[in-house]
């Protein structure tokens, strides 16, 4: 069955970078039409107010087109490093950037530090599984949405044959790189469904083997811009505040009905680790991860909460990275392990994936 005309138009506007300007235009036209209608109905005062609002919306649209689409605005500075932040502040304060400085490349020292982090966090000894993952650097604009100005990316690749542990490693390793970038003052944006894989494959060229590689996601790196399409800004402000409470993410029973009391002993010793996971990025802020606390805080089991084969294990991997980063900051020693007999035995939903990984305390 072919795609509808509306879907084809939406896709065209999305991949050509015009979709984010449509809401302002539509709103201005609708308000202007209402103003004209009220004028003919002799509601002069209401018509004047709506006319003023329509003009304002058109001015906002013009400003967005000039500053963002055409890039005509004053030069912006390189942000300062944030080395003064502790590990938890880095994890909680990191936000997805939707507008990058299109005219400014990463400095040589910044790029070098990022690529060193890539090397470090993809070493076999740093991974949970045996599947080879890698992050390819692309210094060209990719067709992505709703991100503007991005022109430097890491493309996350895992084996073509489905390997869930490898996808967990993508999420975990890339999140560690993202946290390092955040401390450096860089802006980042995880991009999953919003990336056109045809453009990614085209820019990768010979570095992509369709018989062996699978693109998991891409991540934009760069310097944040003050200039961002108004529609995207409003959407991001709304989504950034939408986080589930801890009681719906951490549980004390295998049926996932009883919330874990994270403030009661012995679970309170993990402090801000819970909140760090809660603020971990996920596709559309879906937060598809649940955690079961067990053995008096000596073990935490991480689960995927839906049937997504790729974006959910990436999100689980991000939580694993934040959890271990928090534990290290608190001096709590532990390791990750897949427990025999656990995988495939418990599920949050009848059609969803199940147990993924456990964090085990090393304390006696």
N, C-alpha and C positions, 0 to 999 in steps of 0.2 A: 504494500500500500504506500503510495507516494506521500511526501510531506505536503502539508497545506500551504497555501500561498502566504498566509499570515506568519507561519513558522519560517518560511524561506526569507521573508522580508525581515523578520526579527533577527535571524541568523546573519543576514547580510549586514544589517546595521550594527550588530554586535561585533562582528569580526573586522569591520571597517572603522570602528571607533566612533560611530555616531550615536549609538543607542543611548549613551549616558546623557545626551543633550535633548533627547526627545521629550522626557517628562516636563521640563521647563517650557518647551515650545507648545506642547499640548495644553498645559495649564494656562499659558498666556492666551492661547486661541479660545479655550473654553470660557475663561473669565471675560475676555473681550466680547465674545458672542453674547454672553449674558448681559453685559453692560449695554450693548446695542439693543437687545430685546427690551430691557427695562427702560431705555430711552424712548423707544416707540410707545411703550405703555405708560409714559408720563411719570415714571418714578425717577425723577431727575437726581435726587440726592444719592440714591442707591446706585444709579448708573454712573455717577461721577466717582464714587468710591471704587467700584469695580473697574472703571477705566484706569484709575490711578494704579490699582493693583496689577492690571494687565501690563501697563507700561513698565512697572517695577520688575515684573517677571521677564519681560523682554530685555530690560537692561541687565538683569542677572545673566540671562542667556548670552547676551552679547559679550559680557565680561568673561564668562567661561570660555567662549569661542576664541576670544582674542588672547587671553592669558594661557589657556591650556592647549586648545587645538592648534593655534598658531604659534604658541610659545613666546609671545611678545610681553615680557615682563622683566623687571630688574633682576640682575644676577643674585643668586641666593648663596648663603655661606655653607661651608662644610660643618656639620654638627661636631660638637666636642665629644671626646670619649667619655664614658660613664664608668670608669674604673672604681669610683667611690661607692658604687652600689653593691650591696651584698647579693648573693646568689638568688635569694627569694625576690628581691626587688627587681632584678633583671627579668626573672620569669614572669612576674605579675605585671610589670610595666610594659613589657614588649607587646606591641600591637601591629596588626597587619597594615602596611602602608599601601595606599591605593594611588598615590601620585608621587612620582619620582622626578628629580631634576634631570630632564631629558638631555640637556647640553653638557652635563658633567659626568665624566667617567670616574670610576673608583681610582683613587690615587695608587701609585705603585706599592707603597707600604701596606695599604689596606687590602689590595688584591693579594699580595704575597701572604699576608696573615690569614686571609680566608682560605687560600689554597693550601696552606700549611695545616689548617684545621681539617680540611677535606682529607688530606693525606693521613692525619692522625686518627680520625674517627672512622676511616674505612679500612684500617689495618685488620687483618683476620682475627687478631687477638682481642680486638675491641667489639667484635660482632657476636650476636647470640646464635646465629645459624651458620651454616657452611656455604650457603648460596652467595655468589659473588655479586656485590652491589657496587655501583660507582656513580659519581656525580660529574657530569661533563659541563665544563664552563663554556657558555655561549655569550659572546659580546656582540650581539645584534638584536634589534627589536624582534620579538616573537609576537604572534597573533594571540593576545590574551585579553581577558575581560573580567572584571571592570577595572583594570589597572592602566594608568596612563604614564607615559614618560619612561617606563622601564626598558632598559636596553642591555642589562647584564644579568645573566641567569645561571643557576645550576640546574641541570636536567637530571633527575633521579632515574636511574635505570636498574632494573632487576632482571633475573633470568626470565626468558620467554615462558618456560614451563612454570606453572604456578607453584610458588614456594612462599607460604605464609610467613615463615620465619624471616625470609629475606625482605619481605615487605615491612615487617616489624622493624628490621634493622634500618631500612630506609627512613622510617619515621624517627627512630631513636637517634640515628647518626646525624640526620639533617637538622633535627631540633638542637643538637649540641652545637652544630655549626651556626645555626641561627642565634643561639644564645651568645656565642662568641661575637657575632656580628653586632648584636644589640649592645654588648659592653663596649664595642668599638665606636658606637654612635651611629652605626649604619641602620638603614631602614630595610625591612625584608617583607616579603609577601609570599606565603604558600599559595600555589595555584594548582587546583586539581581539575574540576569540570570546566573551569574558565580558560583552559589552554587548548588551542587548536593543534592537535597532534601532527597534522600535515605540515604546518609551518615549523614545528619543532624538528621533525624528521628532516625537512629540507635544510635547516640550518646546521643540523648535526652532520649531515653528509656521510662520509665514510665511517664516522665514529658510531653510526647506528647500523646494527645488523638485524634486519627484520626476522631472521630465523632464530636469533639467539636472545634478542633484547626486548624488554617491555618497558615502556615509559610509565612510570608510576605518577609522577607529578613534576612540576617545575617550581623553582623558588627564585623570585626576583631579589636582587641585592642592589643597593645604591644609596643615594642621599634623598631624604624626604623633601617634598616641595610644599610650599604654603598654598600653591594654587591647585585646586582640585574641583572637578565638576560638582556643582551644588547637589545634584541628585545623588551622586555617589557618596558625598559627605553625609547627607541625611540618612541614607541607608546604613552606612557604617556606624554612625552614632547610635542608631537604633539597635543594630546587631551586636555592637560591642558591649552593650549593657545586658544582653540576654544570656544569662548563665544560670544553669540549674543550681539549686541549693545543694550543699554537701550531703544532705539527707537523702537525696535522690541519686547520688553517685557512689557513696561508700556505704557498705552494708555489713551487718553482723551475722547474717544467717544465709545458708546456701540457697534459700528460696528468694532471696533479694526482696524481702518484705520489711525487715527490721533495720532501720538506719543505724549506722555505726556511730556511737557516741565518741566523737573525735576529741572531746574535751575532758573525757574521764580517763583515769589511769587504767591500764598502761598505755592506751592509745594516744594520750595527750603528748607524749614525748616526741611525737613526729611533727608537732607544731604546725608550721606553715606549709608542710609538704602537701597537705590536703588541698589547700587553697592554690598552691602552685599548679597542681594537676587540673583543678577546676578551670583555671585560666589558660590551659593549653589550647592552642589553635586546633580547629577541626573544620572540615568542609561545611559551609553554611552554619557554623556554630552548632552543629547537631549534637556534639558531645556524646558520641556513641561508645563510651567506655564506662564500665562499672567495676568496682573493686570490692572484694570480700576480705575483711580483716579476720584473721584466725590466729589461734595459738597464743592469745594474749599479746598480740603485736609482734610476734616472731615471724609471721608470715602474712603476706598480702597477695591475693590472687587477682590478676587482671583479666577482664573479660571484654570481648566485643559485644555490643548490644544490638546489632542488627546484621542483616545478611550481606552487606556490602563486602565484596571480595578484596577490594583494594583500599578504599578510603577509610574503612574502619580499622584494619590493622595498622595503617599509617598513623591514625589517631592514637591507637594503643601504644605504638612505638614512641610517640611524642610524650605520652603520660609516663612511660618507663624512663625516658630521659629526664623529665622534670622530677620524678620521684627519686631517682638515684642522685641527681644533682642536689636536691634538698637534703637527702640523708647524709651525703658527704659533707654538706655545709654544717650539719648538726653533729657530725662525728659519729654517726650511726653506721656501723659496718654491716654490709650484707652483700648478697649476690643474687643474680637471676638464675632461675632454673625452670625447666618444664617438668612438672611432676608426673611420674608414671601413673597411668590410669585416669588422670584428670581430663586430658583432652578428649572432647567428644561426649563427656558424661553429663554436663550441665549446660543449660541454655536459658537465656533470658526470654527468648521468643522461640516459638516452634520452628520458624524458618530462619533463625539467625545463627551466626557462628557462636562458638562456645569459648571455653577456657583457652587463654593464650599463654600466659606466663605468670610465674610467681617470683616475688622478692622474698628472699629468705635471710633472716638475721644471722650474722656470724657470731653473735655474742652467746656465750655459754650460759 
